Amino acid sequence: MTAASLGFALAGNVWALGASRLFQGIGSSFSWAGGLALGDRRGPARSGAARCSERRWAPPSSGATGPVVGALAGIVGTRPALSAASVAGAVLVGWAAATPGIAPERQTLRAGLLAVRERSLLAGLWLIMLPALLFGVLIVLVPLQLNGQGWGTIAIGALFVVTTAVETVAESRCSAV
C-alpha cells in the first residue's frame, strides 16, 4: 500500500497509474490478512464478541482512508497528499516490523492444497471477494459521479467519513448483540 501510494504520487502516465492500482490491490489483501492474523493473535484472552467487533471495525475504517486522502489532495495537491500517505505507510511498516511475532504453526503444502479444494473455503472466498469488488468499484465511481454533479473534494471526503462512522456504529451494535 505504501509503495502504491508513492506510485500514485509519482505516476506520469496511465500505465504507471494502472500498475499502482494493481499494487494497491495486492497490498490491501496483504494488509487484511495481516490485520486479521493480528486480531487472532491478540484475541484469545478476549471474548469472541470483542474480536468480532474489532474485525467489523476494520473494513469501514479502511474504506474511508482513500476518500480522506483524496480530499486532502484537493486541498494540498495530489503529490503532497499521496507522498504523506506513503510516509504514514512507511511509519506503519516500521511499527509492524518492530512488533514481535509469534511462532508460526507448521503446515504442509499438501494440507494447504487440499484445503483449497473444500467447497466451504471456496464459498467463503467468493463471499469475501464479492463485497470487495463492489466496494472497489464504488470507491472509485461514486466520487467521480459526485464530482460530476458539482461536489467538491472536501464534501466527497466528508460524505465518506460520515458514512464510515455510521457503518462503524451500526456494525459495533450488531456485534454486541
C-alpha positions as CSV (number, residue, x, y, z in Angstrom):
1,M,0.0,0.0,0.0
2,T,2.9,2.3,0.8
3,A,4.6,1.6,-2.5
4,A,1.3,2.1,-4.3
5,S,0.7,5.5,-2.7
6,L,4.2,6.6,-3.8
7,G,3.5,5.2,-7.3
8,F,0.3,7.2,-7.5
9,A,2.2,10.3,-6.3
10,L,4.9,9.9,-8.9
11,A,2.8,8.5,-11.8
12,G,3.2,10.4,-15.1
13,N,1.1,8.2,-17.4
14,V,-1.9,5.8,-17.4
15,W,0.4,2.7,-17.3
16,A,2.0,3.9,-14.0
17,L,-1.4,4.6,-12.6
18,G,-2.6,1.1,-13.6
19,A,0.4,-0.5,-12.1
20,S,0.0,1.5,-8.9
21,R,-3.7,0.4,-8.7
22,L,-2.6,-3.2,-9.1
23,F,-0.1,-3.0,-6.3
24,Q,-2.6,-1.2,-4.2
25,G,-5.0,-4.2,-4.5
26,I,-2.2,-6.7,-3.7
27,G,-1.1,-4.6,-0.8
28,S,-4.6,-4.3,0.5
29,S,-5.0,-8.1,0.5
30,F,-1.8,-8.4,2.5
31,S,-2.9,-5.7,4.9
32,W,-6.2,-7.5,5.5
33,A,-4.5,-10.9,6.0
34,G,-2.0,-9.4,8.4
35,G,-4.7,-7.5,10.3
36,L,-6.9,-10.5,10.7
37,A,-4.0,-12.6,11.9
38,L,-3.1,-9.8,14.4
39,G,-6.6,-9.9,15.7
40,D,-6.4,-13.6,16.2
41,R,-3.0,-13.3,17.9
42,R,-4.4,-10.7,20.3
43,G,-7.8,-12.3,20.7
44,P,-7.8,-15.5,22.7
45,A,-7.9,-13.7,26.0
46,R,-10.9,-11.7,25.0
47,S,-14.4,-12.8,24.1
48,G,-15.4,-13.7,20.6
49,A,-17.7,-10.7,20.5
50,A,-14.8,-8.4,21.2
51,R,-12.7,-9.9,18.5
52,C,-15.6,-9.8,16.1
53,S,-16.1,-6.1,16.9
54,E,-12.5,-5.3,16.1
55,R,-12.8,-7.2,12.8
56,R,-16.0,-5.4,11.9
57,W,-14.4,-2.0,12.6
58,A,-11.6,-2.6,10.2
59,P,-13.5,-2.7,6.9
60,P,-15.3,0.6,7.2
61,S,-12.4,2.4,8.7
62,S,-10.0,1.3,5.9
63,G,-12.6,2.2,3.3
64,A,-12.6,5.8,4.4
65,T,-8.8,6.3,4.1
66,G,-8.8,6.7,0.3
67,P,-11.5,9.4,0.1
68,V,-9.9,11.3,3.0
69,V,-6.5,11.2,1.2
70,G,-8.4,12.3,-1.9
71,A,-10.0,15.2,0.0
72,L,-6.5,16.2,1.3
73,A,-5.2,16.0,-2.3
74,G,-7.9,18.5,-3.2
75,I,-6.5,20.9,-0.7
76,V,-2.7,20.5,-0.8
77,G,-2.3,18.8,-4.2
78,T,-2.1,15.2,-5.3
79,R,1.7,14.6,-5.0
80,P,2.0,16.1,-1.4
81,A,-1.1,14.2,-0.2
82,L,0.0,10.8,-1.6
83,S,3.6,11.4,-0.5
84,A,2.3,12.0,3.0
85,A,0.2,8.8,2.8
86,S,3.5,7.0,1.7
87,V,5.3,8.4,4.7
88,A,2.5,7.3,7.0
89,G,2.6,3.9,5.5
90,A,6.3,3.6,6.0
91,V,5.9,4.5,9.6
92,L,3.3,1.7,10.0
93,V,5.6,-0.7,8.2
94,G,8.4,0.2,10.7
95,W,6.0,-0.3,13.6
96,A,4.8,-3.7,12.2
97,A,8.4,-4.8,11.7
98,A,9.2,-3.9,15.3
99,T,6.2,-5.8,16.7
100,P,7.3,-9.2,17.9
101,G,5.8,-12.1,16.1
102,I,4.6,-15.5,17.3
103,A,5.9,-18.9,16.2
104,P,4.0,-20.0,13.1
105,E,2.1,-23.2,13.1
106,R,3.8,-25.6,10.7
107,Q,1.5,-26.8,7.9
108,T,2.4,-28.9,4.9
109,L,1.9,-27.7,1.4
110,R,-0.2,-30.7,0.7
111,A,-2.6,-29.7,3.6
112,G,-2.9,-26.2,2.1
113,L,-3.6,-27.5,-1.4
114,L,-6.3,-29.9,0.0
115,A,-8.0,-27.1,1.8
116,V,-8.3,-25.1,-1.4
117,R,-10.5,-27.9,-2.8
118,E,-13.0,-27.6,0.0
119,R,-16.3,-26.1,-1.1
120,S,-16.8,-24.3,2.1
121,L,-13.5,-22.5,1.7
122,L,-14.2,-21.6,-1.9
123,A,-17.6,-20.3,-1.0
124,G,-16.1,-18.2,1.8
125,L,-13.5,-16.8,-0.5
126,W,-16.2,-15.9,-3.1
127,L,-18.3,-14.2,-0.4
128,I,-15.3,-12.2,0.7
129,M,-14.4,-11.3,-2.9
130,L,-17.9,-10.0,-4.0
131,P,-18.2,-7.2,-1.5
132,A,-14.5,-6.3,-2.0
133,L,-15.2,-6.0,-5.8
134,L,-18.3,-4.0,-5.2
135,F,-16.7,-1.7,-2.8
136,G,-13.6,-1.3,-5.0
137,V,-15.9,-0.1,-7.9
138,L,-18.0,2.1,-5.6
139,I,-15.0,3.8,-4.0
140,V,-13.9,4.9,-7.5
141,L,-17.2,5.6,-9.3
142,V,-19.1,7.4,-6.5
143,P,-16.6,10.2,-6.0
144,L,-16.4,10.6,-9.8
145,Q,-20.2,10.8,-10.1
146,L,-20.5,13.2,-7.2
147,N,-17.7,15.4,-8.6
148,G,-19.6,15.5,-11.9
149,Q,-22.6,16.8,-10.0
150,G,-20.6,19.6,-8.6
151,W,-19.5,18.2,-5.3
152,G,-16.0,19.3,-4.1
153,T,-13.3,17.1,-2.8
154,I,-13.9,18.2,0.8
155,A,-17.6,17.4,0.6
156,I,-16.9,14.0,-1.0
157,G,-14.3,13.1,1.7
158,A,-16.7,14.3,4.4
159,L,-19.5,12.1,3.0
160,F,-17.3,9.0,3.1
161,V,-16.1,9.8,6.7
162,V,-19.7,10.3,7.9
163,T,-21.0,7.1,6.2
164,T,-18.0,5.2,7.6
165,A,-18.8,6.5,11.1
166,V,-22.4,5.4,10.7
167,E,-21.4,1.9,9.4
168,T,-18.9,1.5,12.2
169,V,-21.5,2.3,14.9
170,A,-24.1,0.0,13.2
171,E,-21.5,-2.8,13.0
172,S,-20.4,-2.4,16.6
173,R,-24.0,-2.6,17.7
174,C,-24.6,-5.8,15.7
175,S,-21.5,-7.4,17.1
176,A,-22.7,-6.6,20.7
177,V,-25.9,-8.5,20.2
